[in-house]
Amino acid sequence: MLRSVVLTCLGIFLGGFVFAQSGPDISGKWYGILKTPQGQKQRLVLTFTNENGEWTGQMVNPDEEDAPVLTDTVALTSDSLKFSIPRIGVVFMGAWTNRNTYNGFFYQLNNRVSIYFSRKEVKEDDLEIERPQTPKGPVAYDTEDIKFVNKIDKVLLGGTLTRPGSKGKDPFKVIILIPGAGHPDRDNEMFGHRPFAVLADYFVRRGIATFRFDQRGVGNSTGNYDSASVGNLANDVQAALDYLRSRNDIDSLGIGLLGYGEGGAVAEMVAASDRMIAYLMLMAAPGVDGQTQYLNRMTTTAASYGDSKERIRDYKDYYQPYLKVLVNQKDTLSRKTIAATYLGHIYNRFGDSTNIAGKQQFIREVYAADTRPRALSLLKFDPGPYLAKIKCPVLALNGLKDVETEPDSNLKGIQEGLKAGGNEMLTMWNIPGLNHLFQQCTTCRIEEYGTLDETIRPSVMEAMIKWLTKLYEEAEKK
């Protein structure tokens, strides 16, 4: 089962860790929970031993019959833990938290999935993580499980329609929630947080219905997420729109889109072609092209870890020509050959240039990850032309401390793109103190997300409702 784990995306740290052997005593067992793209949760047990000052370890899934897999290099500092498992191509990077846990990510094929390890044994009944904002039943509104078809790509998708419990009134206005990267389910679950469930609950209690659905290959949806381009995912959203507009209880002219992270690219694409979209809400969405987004995410993340200005500059200088080859070279054989050369230069600069096997693995895995249809389409995605075609009101939000979607450049890009098409109906908010998930944060790095009980800052949801209420009131006056 460990071999079949498919993870979610990040791009810069697989190639060249510098490992140290210092830090606290981690000997013994550590317990964690891994959520697969299909929504299953699996228990993992790590066991570390120290022999002659060197840490070694093994990992096992107690719910399966797999033999333990051995860790390779273990890097330990006073506040972080890193190890690799070559047999399944996985690297773990985690930060020590004040809850006596290591909270971080598994990285595989340039992808990531969140996980934390603690000393507390995880039993089958412990697989659910309690978050204060996660809705709990019974609820005073209606939920309906829906299945609909993307006829263009022949994909069956499963989702949830959440609506106020007042049948018989005027048709409901609906927001379609579009998640970001990482094989997301309908709740966009990550780190034990279910932000789309929180948003759906918040909106419906204020009279606005929502529709959210599992992405391809996740939960009740068929298809393959990694092989889907941004355009394919836009087709899924368009199919959701077609379904909702076919219902008598839905206001077909009152449907808006909310795109989070890379889901913002999908929302921008759909809103550009569908003039019936009532409004667009963008949360940490792209306003710059895919290459710039890739480089900004890399350098902003590196800066948050304290990398030197010289090293950060080198990240850009070394990765930029590689990305240009991926985007511009149409011949796949030439692209692979030239890209491998640039990736070799990257490994020599940031990794161990004497490790030939490690270099070959880095080239193979990074290239494979960056040329998957979804990843490559995001690299090629330029929001500008789509933003110029959007004619509906837009709310664009970013956390000022977001290290994944650099706020200033993306918000500016959204503003300029809309303005190029003559759309002045933009409200922007770059929110102080919030991270990529719109949580109040301290370090604001990725490893901190799961240590925070807050799923979404309440003031963010309040601002969204205030904006929507004003929008609806103005529409009724016309």
C-alpha positions in Angstrom: 0.0 0.0 0.0 2.9 2.4 0.7 4.0 2.1 -2.9 0.7 3.3 -4.2 0.6 6.6 -2.4 0.0 9.5 -4.8 0.8 12.9 -3.3 0.2 16.6 -4.0 2.5 19.3 -5.4 5.6 21.3 -4.5 8.8 21.6 -6.4 12.2 22.5 -5.0 13.5 20.4 -2.2 13.8 16.8 -3.4 17.2 17.1 -4.9 19.8 18.1 -2.4 19.3 18.0 1.3 22.3 18.7 3.5 21.9 16.3 6.4 23.1 16.8 10.0 23.0 14.4 12.9 22.0 16.5 15.9 18.9 17.2 17.9 16.6 15.5 20.5 16.3 11.8 21.2 13.8 10.4 18.6 14.5 6.8 19.4 11.4 4.5 19.6 8.0 4.7 17.9 6.3 7.6 16.2 2.7 7.4 15.0 1.0 9.2 12.1 -2.0 9.2 9.8 -1.8 9.4 6.0 -4.8 10.3 3.8 -4.8 8.9 0.3 -6.2 10.7 -2.7 -9.2 8.2 -2.6 -10.0 9.6 0.9 -8.8 6.6 2.9 -6.9 7.2 6.1 -4.0 4.9 6.9 -2.0 4.6 10.1 1.8 4.7 9.8 4.4 3.8 12.5 8.0 5.0 12.4 10.6 3.4 14.5 14.0 5.1 15.0 17.2 3.7 16.5 20.6 5.3 17.1 23.7 3.3 16.4 27.1 4.9 16.9 25.7 8.3 16.6 23.8 7.6 13.3 20.0 7.5 13.2 18.3 4.7 11.3 14.6 3.9 11.0 11.8 2.0 9.4 8.2 2.6 8.6 5.2 0.2 8.5 1.5 0.4 7.9 -0.2 -1.6 10.7 -3.4 -1.8 8.7 -1.7 -3.7 5.8 0.5 -6.7 5.6 3.4 -4.8 4.0 6.9 -5.5 5.3 8.6 -2.5 7.0 10.4 -0.1 4.6 13.7 1.3 5.7 14.6 4.9 5.9 17.9 6.1 4.3 19.4 9.3 5.6 17.9 10.8 8.7 18.5 14.5 9.3 17.7 15.8 12.8 18.0 19.3 14.2 16.6 20.9 17.3 13.4 21.9 15.5 13.2 19.7 12.4 13.3 16.1 11.1 14.0 14.9 7.6 14.4 11.4 6.2 14.1 9.6 2.9 12.7 6.2 2.0 14.4 5.3 -1.4 12.4 2.1 -1.9 9.2 4.1 -2.4 10.8 7.3 -3.5 9.5 9.3 -0.5 11.1 12.2 1.5 9.7 13.5 4.8 10.3 17.1 6.0 8.7 18.1 9.3 9.0 20.8 11.9 8.9 20.2 15.7 5.8 21.8 17.2 4.7 22.8 20.7 2.4 19.8 20.7 5.2 17.3 20.7 4.7 16.4 17.1 6.6 16.6 13.8 4.3 18.3 11.4 5.2 18.3 7.7 4.9 16.6 4.4 5.8 13.5 2.5 7.3 14.4 -0.9 7.2 12.0 -3.8 7.7 12.7 -7.5 8.0 16.4 -6.7 4.6 16.2 -5.0 3.5 16.4 -1.4 0.9 15.3 1.1 0.5 16.6 4.7 1.2 14.3 7.7 2.3 14.6 11.3 4.0 12.1 13.6 3.6 12.1 17.4 4.4 9.8 20.3 0.8 9.1 20.9 -0.3 5.7 19.5 -2.9 6.1 16.8 -5.7 3.6 17.1 -8.4 2.9 14.5 -10.9 5.1 16.4 -8.4 8.0 16.4 -8.3 8.7 12.7 -10.5 11.8 12.8 -8.8 15.1 13.8 -11.1 17.5 15.7 -11.0 21.1 14.3 -13.2 23.7 16.0 -14.7 25.2 12.8 -15.6 21.8 11.2 -19.4 21.6 11.0 -21.0 19.1 13.3 -24.6 17.7 13.0 -27.4 18.0 13.3 -27.6 21.0 11.0 -30.6 23.3 10.2 -30.1 23.1 6.4 -30.3 20.6 3.6 -27.5 18.6 2.0 -27.9 16.6 -1.1 -25.3 14.2 -2.6 -25.2 14.7 -6.4 -23.7 12.9 -9.3 -23.2 14.7 -12.7 -21.4 14.0 -15.9 -18.8 15.9 -17.8 -19.9 14.8 -21.3 -16.9 16.3 -23.1 -14.3 14.3 -21.1 -16.7 11.4 -20.2 -16.1 11.8 -16.4 -18.6 11.1 -13.7 -18.3 13.5 -10.7 -19.7 13.3 -7.2 -20.5 16.3 -5.0 -22.6 17.9 -2.4 -25.3 20.6 -2.8 -25.8 22.5 0.5 -28.8 24.8 0.6 -30.9 26.6 3.2 -33.7 24.5 4.6 -36.6 26.4 3.2 -38.0 24.7 0.2 -40.7 26.5 -1.7 -39.1 29.9 -1.6 -37.5 31.7 -4.5 -34.7 29.7 -6.3 -31.4 29.7 -4.5 -28.2 31.5 -5.4 -25.3 29.1 -5.4 -21.5 29.3 -5.1 -19.4 26.6 -6.8 -16.3 25.9 -4.7 -13.2 25.0 -6.8 -10.3 23.6 -4.8 -6.5 23.9 -5.3 -3.8 21.4 -5.9 -3.4 18.0 -4.3 -6.1 15.5 -5.3 -8.7 17.4 -3.3 -12.0 16.0 -2.2 -15.2 18.1 -2.0 -14.2 19.5 1.4 -10.7 20.4 0.1 -9.4 18.5 3.1 -5.8 19.0 4.2 -4.0 18.7 7.6 -7.2 17.6 9.2 -8.9 20.8 8.1 -12.0 20.9 5.8 -12.1 24.4 4.6 -14.8 23.9 1.9 -17.1 22.3 4.5 -16.5 25.3 6.8 -17.2 27.7 3.9 -20.3 25.8 2.8 -21.7 25.8 6.4 -20.9 29.5 6.8 -22.6 30.5 3.6 -25.7 28.4 3.9 -26.4 29.7 7.4 -26.6 33.1 5.7 -28.9 32.0 3.0 -26.5 31.1 0.2 -26.3 27.6 -1.2 -23.0 26.0 -2.3 -21.9 23.2 -4.5 -18.6 21.4 -4.1 -17.4 18.2 -5.7 -14.6 15.6 -5.5 -11.9 16.2 -8.1 -11.1 13.5 -10.7 -10.1 10.1 -9.2 -11.0 11.2 -5.7 -13.9 10.1 -3.6 -17.0 9.5 -5.7 -15.5 11.0 -8.9 -14.0 9.0 -11.8 -11.0 10.0 -14.0 -7.4 10.8 -13.2 -6.5 14.1 -11.6 -2.8 14.2 -12.6 -3.6 13.6 -16.3 -6.2 16.4 -16.4 -5.2 19.8 -17.7 -6.5 23.1 -16.4 -8.8 23.1 -19.4 -10.1 19.6 -18.4 -10.8 20.8 -14.9 -12.6 23.8 -16.3 -14.8 21.4 -18.3 -15.7 19.7 -15.0 -16.8 23.1 -13.5 -18.8 23.9 -16.7 -20.5 20.5 -16.3 -21.4 21.5 -12.8 -22.8 24.8 -14.0 -24.9 23.0 -16.7 -26.3 20.6 -14.0 -27.2 23.4 -11.6 -28.8 25.5 -14.3 -31.1 22.5 -15.1 -32.7 22.6 -11.7 -35.8 24.6 -10.9 -34.7 25.4 -7.3 -31.5 27.1 -8.5 -31.3 30.7 -9.8 -29.4 30.2 -13.0 -28.4 33.8 -13.1 -27.2 33.8 -9.5 -24.4 31.3 -9.7 -20.9 32.4 -8.8 -17.5 30.8 -8.6 -15.0 30.6 -5.8 -11.6 29.5 -6.8 -8.9 28.7 -4.2 -5.2 28.4 -5.2 -4.8 26.7 -8.5 -8.6 26.3 -8.5 -8.5 30.1 -9.1 -7.0 29.4 -12.6 -9.9 27.1 -13.3 -12.4 29.7 -12.1 -10.7 32.4 -14.2 -10.9 30.2 -17.3 -14.6 29.4 -16.8 -15.6 32.9 -16.0 -13.8 34.2 -19.1 -16.0 32.0 -21.4 -19.3 32.0 -19.5 -21.0 35.4 -19.4 -23.8 34.0 -17.2 -21.4 33.8 -14.2 -22.8 36.2 -11.6 -19.5 36.9 -9.8 -16.0 35.5 -9.1 -14.3 35.1 -5.8 -10.5 34.3 -5.9 -8.6 33.1 -2.8 -4.8 33.0 -3.3 -5.4 32.7 -7.0 -2.9 33.2 -9.8 -2.5 36.7 -11.4 0.8 35.9 -13.0 1.9 33.3 -15.6 2.8 29.8 -14.5 6.6 30.1 -14.9 6.5 33.3 -12.7 4.3 31.5 -10.2 6.6 28.5 -10.0 9.7 30.7 -9.4 7.9 33.0 -6.9 6.7 30.0 -4.9 10.2 28.6 -4.9 11.9 31.8 -3.8 9.3 32.9 -1.3 9.4 29.5 0.4 13.2 29.5 0.4 13.2 32.9 2.0 10.9 31.8 4.7 13.4 29.1 5.6 16.2 31.7 5.8 18.1 30.9 2.6 20.6 33.5 1.6 19.8 36.2 -1.1 22.6 34.6 -3.2 21.0 31.2 -3.0 17.5 32.5 -3.8 18.9 34.4 -6.8 20.5 31.2 -8.0 17.2 29.4 -7.7 15.7 31.8 -10.2 18.8 31.8 -12.5 19.0 28.0 -12.6 15.3 27.1 -12.8 14.3 29.8 -15.3 15.9 28.3 -18.4 14.6 24.8 -17.4 11.0 26.1 -17.2 11.3 27.9 -20.5 12.2 24.7 -22.2 9.2 22.9 -20.7 6.8 25.7 -21.8 8.3 26.5 -25.3 9.8 23.3 -26.6 7.1 21.4 -28.5 9.2 18.4 -29.6 8.9 16.0 -26.6 12.3 14.2 -27.2 14.2 17.5 -27.5 12.4 18.9 -24.5 13.4 15.9 -22.4 17.0 16.0 -23.5 17.4 19.8 -23.0 15.5 19.8 -19.7 17.7 17.0 -18.4 20.8 19.1 -19.0 19.3 22.0 -17.1 18.2 19.8 -14.2 21.7 18.4 -14.1 23.0 21.9 -13.6 20.4 22.5 -10.9 21.4 19.3 -9.0 25.1 20.2 -9.2 24.4 23.6 -7.8 22.0 22.7 -5.0 22.7 19.0 -4.4 25.6 16.6 -4.0 27.3 16.7 -7.4 29.3 13.6 -6.6 26.1 11.5 -6.2 25.6 10.3 -9.7 22.7 8.0 -8.8 21.0 10.7 -6.8 21.4 13.2 -9.7 19.8 10.7 -12.2 16.9 10.1 -9.8 16.4 13.8 -9.3 16.3 14.5 -13.1 14.0 11.6 -13.7 11.5 12.4 -10.9 11.4 16.2 -11.3 11.0 16.0 -15.1 8.2 13.4 -14.7 6.4 15.5 -12.2 6.7 18.8 -14.1 5.5 17.3 -17.4 2.3 15.7 -16.1 -0.6 17.2 -18.0 -1.9 19.1 -15.0 1.5 20.5 -14.0 2.5 21.4 -17.5 -0.8 23.1 -18.2 -0.3 25.2 -15.1 3.2 26.1 -16.2 1.8 27.3 -19.5 -1.2 29.0 -18.0 -1.3 32.8 -18.4 -4.3 34.3 -16.5 -4.0 37.7 -18.3 -6.0 36.9 -21.5 -8.7 35.2 -19.4 -8.9 38.0 -16.9 -9.4 40.5 -19.7 -12.5 38.6 -20.8 -14.2 38.5 -17.4 -17.0 41.0 -17.1 -18.6 40.1 -13.7 -17.7 41.5 -10.3 -14.5 40.0 -8.7 -13.3 39.7 -5.1 -9.6 38.8 -4.9 -8.2 37.8 -1.5 -4.7 36.9 -0.4 -2.9 36.4 2.9 -0.1 38.9 3.3 2.2 36.1 4.7 1.3 33.5 2.0 4.5 31.7 0.9 2.9 29.7 -1.8 1.0 32.4 -3.8 3.1 35.5 -3.5 0.4 38.1 -2.7 1.6 41.4 -4.2 2.5 40.2 -7.7 -0.6 38.0 -8.0 -3.1 40.6 -6.8 -1.5 43.2 -9.1 -1.7 40.8 -12.0 -5.4 40.2 -11.4 -6.1 43.9 -11.2 -4.1 44.6 -14.4 -5.7 41.7 -16.3 -9.3 42.8 -15.5 -8.4 46.4 -16.2 -7.1 45.5 -19.7 -10.6 44.2 -20.5 -12.3 47.3 -19.1 -13.5 45.6 -15.9 -13.3 48.0 -12.9 -15.6 45.8 -10.7 -12.7 44.5 -8.5 -12.4 44.4 -4.8 -9.0 43.4 -3.4 -7.9 42.6 0.1 -4.3 41.6 1.0 -4.9 40.5 4.6 -2.2 41.0 7.2 -1.1 38.0 9.3 -2.6 35.2 7.2 -1.0 32.3 5.4 -2.0 30.5 2.2 -4.9 28.8 3.9 -6.1 32.1 5.4 -5.2 31.1 8.9 -3.7 33.5 11.4 -0.1 32.3 11.5 3.3 32.7 13.2 6.0 31.2 10.9 3.4 30.9 8.1 5.4 28.1 6.5 3.7 25.0 5.1 4.6 22.8 8.1 2.7 25.1 10.4 -0.7 24.7 8.7 -1.6 21.5 10.5 -0.6 22.8 14.0 -3.2 25.5 13.9 -6.7 24.8 15.1 -8.2 27.6 13.0 -9.3 26.5 9.5 -10.2 29.9 8.0 -10.0 33.3 9.8 -13.6 34.3 10.6 -13.0 37.9 9.4 -12.2 36.5 5.9 -15.6 34.8 5.7 -17.3 37.9 7.1 -15.7 40.0 4.4 -16.9 37.6 1.7 -20.5 37.7 3.0 -20.4 41.5 3.3 -19.2 41.8 -0.3 -21.9 39.3 -1.5 -24.7 41.0 0.4 -23.8 44.3 -1.2 -23.6 42.7 -4.6 -27.0 41.1 -4.2 -28.6 44.3 -3.0 -27.2 46.3 -5.9 -28.5 43.6 -8.4 -32.0 43.8 -6.9 -32.1 47.6 -7.5 -31.4 47.2 -11.2 
